[in-house]
């Protein structure tokens, strides 16, 4: 008797026949549940809008029509981003559902047979995931032990592999390292004959530096950002800028209507009040300085420099410390599982004074249990 098409064994047979072996071997991107926990694992801005702006935003969203598709070009939103967020005159932006979708667009657009993508490691995992998903090869170049960029190794790897895309997270996630501008521009120049360099400025509000101004100098430079870390993670909006001709090619693989009308309305509203988010970023930069000093004073804790809204630390046993903190309802990122260079490292979001104090208390208690 033939098996039913809905039989589990038949489904497994179907999967083996239609799903790429590469994908079958992957684990889905895991976001741990955080209900009832002090959530310090995702680099989110802990602050919300002031009550008056919150109410005004609610009115703006309530007046947004949901029965029509978005305006496909997002002209007004792109104009406001360019005007308020430092995009050079004559340059446009391409919008994505977070920077993840932008990375996917880049991978699809540049998926020339046999081409490679290169990035220092450890860095943002989606560079590799999106490259492999698009059929590109991926090459990782280890950072130095102190998480600074190994420029000679990067240049040698680029010369050997001639990648169509080289990613540089600036500052880098998950280490918080801000690579030197001179090193980044050296890489941009080296890649010019054959590939793009994508400078991912997701944490730009906390680094207070940017290479956006360098776009007119380099046709192969792409600068990518997101509004997530600025305080709008929930609306999922990323943008990138590059030479106009290059941006037009990327736009060909952008899904139509990829930014929903509520995201567009919320982004336009908040851009009118950008000073509020900038003040929040300034407060978090100050909190980062205090938190790093407090962490450095703890026995057994190594603190790495950070230009982002998180801090990477090394402890004697990251698994035990993570578990002990989780038992105290504090969730951080066990970065030690991400890369061999991150052994015994934890990554923690910089938050409010109250939440930072609670984190420090949980960390101290966890260290005492070792």
N, C-alpha and C positions, 0 to 999 in steps of 0.2 A: 504493500500500500504506500502510495506516495505521501510524503510529509506535507502538512498544511503549509501554505506560504507564510503563515504567521507563527509557525513552529520556531522556538528559540534556536534550534540547530540550523534551520534553514536561514534564519537571520544571520547567524555567524558565518555561514557559507557565503551569503550575499555580501556581507561586509568584507570578507577576504577577497572577493572578486572585484569590488568596486572602490574600496578605500585604499589609498596609497599605503604601502608598508610603513613609510616614514610617519604618517599620521597615526596609524594603528599603534605605533610604539610610543606615542606621546602621552603625557598626562595633561588633562585639561588645566588651564590656568586656575590656580586655587586661591580663593579669597576666603579666609577663615571667618566664621561667624563671630560677631563682636557684641551681641546683645548682653547687656549687664556688665560690660567690661569698660575699663578706661582704655580707649582705642588710640594707640600711639604707634601704629604699624604702617600707616598709609600716607604719611606726609600731607595730611589735610590741615587747612587753616581752621583753628578751633573757634574763630569768631564768626558771628552772624552779622547781618546788616542791623543798624540801629532800628528801633521799633517804627519810627516815622517812615524810613525808607522801605522797611519791610511791608508796611501797609500800602505804600504807594506802588510798590512792585506788584503786590497782589491785585491792585486795581488794573494795572497795566496788563497783567496776564489774563485777568478776567475779560478784558476787552479784546483779546486776541481771538480771531476767528479760527476755529479748528476744522471747519468744513472744507477748506481749500488747501491745496498743496502750497508749500512755501514758494515765494518768488525765487525762481531757480538760480539767479545770479547773485543773490544776497548783496546787491550793490551797496545799499546804505550801510549795512553792517561792516562790510569790507572797508568802505570809506572811513568809517569811524575808527576802526582798528588802525588803519594806516595813519590817520591824523593824530590819534591819541597815544599810540604805542611805539612811536619812533621808527616807523618804516620809511626808508628814504623816498624823497620825491621822485615820482615817475615809476615807482615800484608798487605792485599790487600784492595781495595775499590770496592764498587758497585755503579754504576752510575744511575742517574735518571733524568727525565725531570723536573728539579727543585726539591727541597726538598719535594714538594707536592706529587710527584709520589713515592718517597722513603717512605713517611709516609703511602701511600696507599699500597705499597708492604708489609710493616711491618704488617699492619692491616690484609691483606689477608692471609699472612703466619701464623699469630698467632690466626686466628679466630676459636679457639677451642670452641665447643658449651658451652654456659654459661660463657665464659671467660669475663674478664673486663679489661678496660684500665683506667688508672688513671693519672691525671695531676693537678697541682695547677691552680687556677683561680684567676684573668684573665690571660690567656695565648693564644698561637696561636690556632685559632679556628679550624684549620684543624685536630688537634689531635682528637677532638670530632667528627667532620664530617666524617673523614675516618673510625673511629672506628664504628660508627653507620652504615655507608654504608656497612661495612663488616659483620654486624650482631653481633658485640661485644657490650657489655654494657659499658657505660662511667660513671666514677665517678670523679667529680670535688671537689677539696679541696681548700677553700678560702685562699688566702694570708692574711697576717696581714694588718691592715689599712695603714701601711707605705709601703706596697708591698714587704716586706721581707717574706721569707719562714717560714711558721708555721710548724716547724719540728715535734713537738709532734703530731700535727693533721695529718700530712702526714704519719707518722709511724703508727698511730692508724688506719687510713683508709687502709693502705697497709696490716696491720695485719688482718683487718676485711674482706677485699675483695680479697686479694691475686691476684693482677692484673698481667696479662701476660705481659703487657707493662706499664711502668711508664715513662711519658715524663717530661723532665726538660729543658726548654728553657734557654740557658746560654750564654749571658744575656737574660732576659725574654722580650718577645714581648707581650703586648704593653707597659710595664712599664719601660723598660730599666734597671731593677734591675739585678745585678750580685749576685746570691746566693753564699754563701761561699762554697769554695771547700770542706771543712770539712763536711758541711751539705749534699752536693751532694754525696760524697763518703759514708757517713753514709746510705743514701738511697740505693745506689748501693749494699752495703753489706747486708742491710736488705732484699732486694728483691732477693738475690742470690738463695735461696732455691726453688723459684717458678716462677720467672719472669725476664724480661729484664728491664733495665733502659736505655732509649734513651736520651742522652744529645745532644740537638739541638744547635749547635754552629754557627748558621746563621750569627751572628754579631761578630764572633771571631776577625776579623781584627781591630775592634774598642775596644774590651775588652783587647786585648793583653795577654790573658790567655787561656789555653786549657786543656782539660782532655784527649786529644789524647794519651799522654804518658802513661796514666794509663791503656790502653787496655790490656797489657800483664798481669796485676794483676787480672783482673776480666773477667771471661768468659761471664758474663751476661751484660756487658757494651757495648753499641753501641754509637758511636760518629758520628753525622750527621752534614754536612755543605753544604753550597751553595756558588757559586761564584757570586750570584746576588748582594749581598750587597758590594762586593769588586769592583764592577763596570761593571759587565757583566750580568745585569738582562735580557737583551734582548736575550741571547742565551739559557737561561733556563737549567742550569746544576747544579745538586746536586750530592753529593757523601757521602757515609757513610762507616765506617770501624768497624769491630768487629772480634771476634775470627774466624779464617778461616773456621772452620766447620759450624759455625752459618751463616757466609756470604754465604756459598754454598747453604744453605737451602733457604735463601732469594732470591738468584739468580734464583731459580726454578720458582718464580712467576713474575720475571721481564719480561715485554713484549719484544719479540725479536726486535732488531733494534730500541730500544727506544731512542737512541741518534742519531740525524741526522748528516750527514756528514759535514754540514756547522758549526754546533755547535762544532763538534769534531775538525775541522780545526781551528776555531777561538780560542778555548780553548788552543790547542797546541801552537798556535802563541803567545797568551798572556802569557802563562807560561814561554816562552822564555824571556819575558820582565816583569817579575813579579815585579821587583823593581819599575816600573812606578806606578803600582796599590798600592804598599806598601807606596810609597810617597804620593799618593792621600789620602790613609787612615790616614796617619800621619797628613796631613793638616786638615782633617775633625775632627780628635781628638782635635787638637788645636782650631778649630772653635767651637767645642762643648763646650769647657771650656769657651770661650769668650761669646758664646750665653747664656749659663746657668747663667753667672754672670750678663749679661744685663737683662735677664728675672727676676732674683731674685730682681733686683732694682726696678721693676715695682710694684706699689701699687695694691693689690688685686690678685697678681699672686703667686701661690705656685709652686716651681720647685722641681721635684723629681730627685734623683741621677740617672745618666744614664751611662752605659758602652757600649752603642750602638751608632748608627749614627742617633739617634733621641732623642728628649727630650719630656717627659710627663709633662704637667703643669695642674694646677687646677685654674679655673677662677670663678668669682661669678655666671655666667650664660653661660654655654658652648654653648647652642643653639643660643642665641642671638649673642655671640661673633663670633661663626662660621659663622652665616649668614652675619654679618657685614663685616667680612673678605672676604667672598665669593663675596660680592657685590663690593669689592675692587680688585677682580681678584686674590685672594690668597686662595689656597685650602690646608687645613690641615685635619687631621682626627678627627672627633668628637667622641672621645673614650667614652664619657659619655653614648652612646647608647649600648656599648658592654657588660658592667657588672655593677652591682650595686656599687661595690667598686670604679669604675671609674667615679662616678657621677661628672659632671661639669669638666671633664678632656678633654684636647685636646692633640693630639700627633703631633709633627712637626718634619720633616726631617731636619737634620743639612745639610746646603748647603754652597754655596760660600759666600764670604763676602757681595757681592752685593745682593744676594737673601736673606740672613739672615737680612740685613738692611731693605729690602723691607718688609719682614715679620714683623719685630719689629714695623715698622711704621704703618702697617695695624692693628697690635694687639693693639697698643697704641690708635689709633683712635677708634677702636671697643670698647675698655674699657671705653673710654670717653663718649660713647653713652649710657652706661648702666644707 
